[in-house]
Amino acid sequence: MKQTIYVYIQIPNRNEFTVLGRLSVENGKGEFTYSPNYPVDWVPDEILYPLVRGKTYPVRENRGVPNFIMDIVPDAWGQSVLKRIFAKEKDTDWSVIDYLLYSNNSDRFGALCVGSIRKVTQKAVTENFQDFVKLDEFLDFANAIRTGEEIKKINLALAQTTSLGGARPKITLYDDKKLYLAKPKDINDPVNIPRVEYACLSFAKKKGFNVVNHDLLSIQHHGHLKNILVLERFDREYDETAGNFIRYPMLSGLTLLHAEWGTTDHGRWSYPLLANEMLRKKIAIKDIHELYRRMLFNALIGNDDDHLKNHAFIYRNKNWHLAPLFDVVPQVAYKPQTLAMTIGTYGNKISRDNLLSSSAHFKIDPRDAENMLDEVLGWKDELKEHYREYLSENDFEHIWNLIPEIS
């Protein structure tokens, strides 16, 4: 069956939406056509989909969906929520287009929205966020999803189909003209993941990384103290004059690398290749150096969930930039020997030689790379004390025993 959607975009540096183009998908093959009336010369992916108004591009990746549109598809958590909400009215297999059409446009990643007609409707761009005071209700909802209980608050459910993140519960909440992504402890977590991630983010901030604004909340929920990691949404900024949010364009590392999601082919999942594409995108050298340091940090803490969707890029002030660090959690089930992406000459293996082997791709002199690596490895004792400060004794022992040995 052929499915068609229209892609809308909030024009960069403007508070107005327009139709970017049309996407049609049939039997795993797609066609994307730019609107002949698209009013500006800027597009999200000028490499694979350069702007030619009215031109139809065949789409071969992701069973017919361009990566820059895949970036706004609800993540695994959002997809599970949608399936539960619409289980009675939809008994057929879900397609990517279904996930896009059934989900809420309000909290999508970046500046894109979708709709079913060739016109930007008010419904498509209306902002509808839950207030931060609804956090307690969200915890009830998340537990209901995990335990298979009845879903009672549909409006709350529809507000949590963001494309940010992965399979863990999360919701975008509004407070005092800012948006926040709230991530509670999941019911099956072996350790207190919100505390672990907070410890990693706060340590990275302490060491000079560009890190998302973050906080750790503790609330009473049914007689128990619950931890929630709160991240400020950096892709939105409130416009006092217009009374709504400016949405900054975003791309995942997956899109920048023209790689695919949901396949076993990870050949392009690579830090050096990502650095090369950052150069092609005219992203500042300091951001490329930051990516190298993030790779070293992921190796230090054992974060092997550093896949391409956990690296992002934001368009602000007429340039693309490496987005703040926003999803950093060490492996909690085993001691990782590899990262999710290729590091260097020896693939994705966590080792000193491998971490140093790709420095040229990041425009870093080999001696400077050695100094960077020695500096990061020298943080280990300080990291240990930082973990002790924020984690319970059991969680600390669990996490620290899984830290990789880098030699």
N, C-alpha and C positions, 0 to 999 in steps of 0.2 A: 504494500500500500504506500502510495506517495504521500508524504507529509511536507507541509510548507509553513515556514514561519517568517516573520519580518523582524529584522534586527534594528533596534533603535539605539541611539547614542546621545549622551549629553556632550555637546561639542566642547572640546577642550577650551578652557578659559572663558566659557560662556555659561549662562544659566538657562540654556534652552536645549530641548531634545529635537532630534530629527531622525528620519529613516536613513540608516546606513545602507541597507540592502535586503535581499531576500535569499533565504536558504531553502532548497528543496532536497529531500532525501527519499530515495526509493531503492529497496533491495541492497542497502549498504553502499550506494553510490550517491554522491551529493553534487549539487550545483549551487554556487554562490554568485549572485549578481548584484553589483553596486547599483544603488538608486540613481537614475539619470538626473534627479534633482538634488543630489547630495551637495550641500552648499559650500563646503570647505575642501582643502586639498590634503588634510591630515587623515590617515587611516591607521588602525592598530598594527597591522602587519603589512608593511610596504614591501617586504622581501618576497613572500610567496603570493601575496594578493595586492599588487600595486594598484593604485586607483585608476581605473578606466571606467568612467560612468557608463552604465548599461551593458558592460561586458560580463559574460557568464564564464566563471572559472569552474572546471571540473574539480571536485574535492575527493581526494584519494585516501586521506588519513581518517582515522577514527570512524570507519564505516560511513563516511560521507559528511562528517562535521569538521569544519576548520578548527584548528587548535584555539584560535582566539575566541571562538564561541564555546568550545569545550571548557574554557576557563570559567564560564559562568554557570555551568551545569551544577546542580546540587551535589555536594559530596556524598560519601557513603552514608553518613548519618542522615542527611537531608533526604536521600532516596528512600531509606528505611521508613522515615516519617511519612513521606508521601504515600508509600505503599499501604501503610496502616490507615491513613486518613481516607483514601479513596478505594479501599479494598472492595466495597460493596458495589460501586458503580463502574469499576474497571477490573475485568477478570482476564484481560489479555496481557501478553508480555509487554513490559515497559520498554520504550525506545528512548534514546537521548532526547528526541523532540518532545516526547511525552513529559519527561522530567522538566524540560524547560517551560512548557506551557502550563503545567499544573502547579509549578512553584511560584513563589512571590518575587516580584521584581525588586522590592524595597532593599533587600540586603545583599544583592548580588555583588560579587567581586568587581571592582572597577566601575566603568561608566556605561556599560552596555545593559540594555533591557530587551525583552522580546514581546511579540504580540502576534495575533493571528490575522491582522488586517494591515493594509498598506497605508496606515496613518497612525501617528503617535496619539494614543488615546490618553485621557486624564487618568484612567484606571491603571494604565501601564506604568506611569511615572509617579503615582501617588505614594507618599512615604507613610508607612504604617508600622511603627515600631512599638514594641512593648516597653512600658516604663520599667525602670530598674527595680521598682518595688515588687514586680511580678517574679522575682528570682525564686522565691519560695515555691510558687506554682510550677515553675520550670523544673525544679528538682523532683516534684511529684510526677510531672509528665515524663521526664527522662526515665524514672524508675518504672513507670507504666509501660513504656516502649520496651524496655529490657525484659520485663517479666510477663509481657503479653496481656496486660490488663486493658480494660476498656479505655479508649481515648475520649476524654470529656471536654476538653477545651480546644476546639478546632482553631479558633483565632490564634491562640498561643502556639499551636502546632505549626500553622502556616508562617509564623514569624521566625522559624528556625530551619530554613532550608538553604542556608548560605552555601556558597561554593568554597568557602575558606575551610581548610582543615581536612579531616578524613572521617574515620568511622566513630570518633568519640562524640558524645553529646556536647552541644554548644548552642548558643542563641545570641542574636544581636539585640542589645537593650539600649534604651535611650535614657540619658540623664543630663540635665543642664546643658542642652545644645551640643552634646557629644554622643557618639555611638561607641559601644563597647561590646566585645565578644566575650561572653562568659562561658567558662569551661569547668564544670564540676568534676569531682571524682566519679568515675564510672563504677557501676555496681560490681563488675568483675575485675577491677584493677588489683594486682597483687601488692602494690604499694600506693601511697598517696601521690598520684601523678600530678595534681595541681601544685603541691608543695615541691615536688622534684623539678617540674618545669620552671616554677618561680625561682628556685635556687639557681638553675642554669642561666635563666635570663638575667637575673640580678648580678650573677658573677660576670657574665659577658658584658653587661653595662659597666661594671666596675673596671673592666679591662679595656674599655675604650671602644667597644663595638657599637655600631648604630643599631640600637635595640628598640623595639616597640615599647611605648609606655605601658607599664604593667603594674598590677597590684595583686595581693592575695587577700581575699576576704574570708572571714569565718562567720557563719551564721548558725543559729539554732534551728534545727529542722526536725520536728517530731521528737524532741528531747535529745537529739544528738548534734554535736558540733560538726558542721560540714565546711570543708574548704573549697573555694572556688577561685580559679585563676581568672583574672579580668585583664583583657587586652584592649587598648584603645584602637578603634578602627582608623588606620592612617590613610585610607583611600577616600575618606569623607571629611569635609570641613563645612561648618555651618555658615551660611551667608545671611548676615543680619538684615541686609536690605531686602533680599528676596523672601526671607523667611523659610528657607529650605536648605538642603545640603548640596554643596558642589561635590560631584563625583569625579574623582581623578582616574584617568585611564590606567589600567593595570594589565600586565601580562605575567603569566607564570614562566618559570624556566623551561617548562615543557614547550611552550609556544615559541620562546626565543630560539630554542634549539631545533624546532620543527621535528620533535620526537613524538612518539605515540604513547598513549596511556591504555592500560588494560590488555597489553600483549606481553609475550615473553621476550620480545625483541627490545633489549635495553642497550643496543649498540651505541646509541647517541646520548645515553645517560652519562655525561662526562663533564667533570669540572673544567679540564682544559678546553674542550669544545665550547662550553658555556662562556668561558673567558674570551674565546675567539669571536663568538657572536656578540658579546658585549662591545668589543672593539668595532665590529661592523655596524653596530647600532649607535656608535659614537658616544658610548657611556664613559664617563670620566675614569682615568687610570686609577684614581684613589678608590673608586668603587670596585675595580677589578682586583686591586690589592686587598680590599676588604673581603672579597669572595675567597681569596686564597687563605686569609687568616681564619675565616669561618670554616673552611675545609679542615685546617689544622685543629681548630677547637672541637669540631665534630669528632675527629679522631681521638682527641684527648679524652672526651667524656664518654665515647662509645655510642654516639648517636648515629645508628645505621638506618634511621628513617629520614635521611637527608635527601630524599628524592626530589625530582624536578618541580613538583607542585609545592614543595616547601621552600622554594626560592622564587622570589617575585621581583617585578620591576614596575616602577611607578612613573607616570609622565606628569611632571610639574615644571613650571617656568620654562616651557617650550623645549624641555629635554627629558630623556629617559634617565632614571637613576635606579640603582640597586635599592630595593625596598628595605625597611628595617627588618632585623632578625625577629621572627615571630613564631617559630615552631621548633623548639629544641628540647628533645626528650631523649635521654640515654636509654639504651636497650635494657629491659628489666627482666628478660627471660633467660638470657645466656650472655656469655662474654663474646662480643662481636670481634671477628677477625677482619671484617671488610666494612666498607661504607656502601651506600646504595648506588653510588656513582663511581665511574672510573676516576682514579686519582692521578695516575701517571703510567709509567712504563710497565709496571707490574699489575695493571688492572685496578681493581678496587681494594686491593690488599692494604691493610693498615700497617705500614712499616716506615721507618725513617727514610730509607732509600727511595721508596715510592713517593712519599710526600714531597721530597726534594726534586724528584725527576722531572716535574712538569713546570717548574718555576718560570721558564722562558715564556710559556703561554700567557702567564700573568704579567709579563713585562717586569720581572723581578730578577735582579742579578743573583747568581747562585750563592754568593757569599751572604747577600742580604737575606735570601731564603733560609739559609742555615741559621742565621741570627734570629729570624722570626720563629723558626721551629724550636730552637733552644729556649727562646723566651716563653713560648706556649707550654712546652714540656716542663719548664721551671715553675709553672703555676700549680703543679700537682698537689704539693703540700698545702698551699693556700686554698685550693679547691676542696681538699679534704676537710679543712676546718670550716669552710663555708657550708658544705653539706651538713656537717655536724650541727651547725647553728640552726638550720631550717628543717631538718628531717628528724623523725623519731629514731631512737636507737636501732630498732629493727629495720626500718627503711634504709637508714644509713648503711648498716652492715650488708643488706641485700644489694644496694646500688654499688657500694664501693668494691665489693667482691667481683663485680662484673666489669670494672674499668679495664680497658685493654692495656696490655704491656707493649710499648712502642720501642723497638730496637732496630 
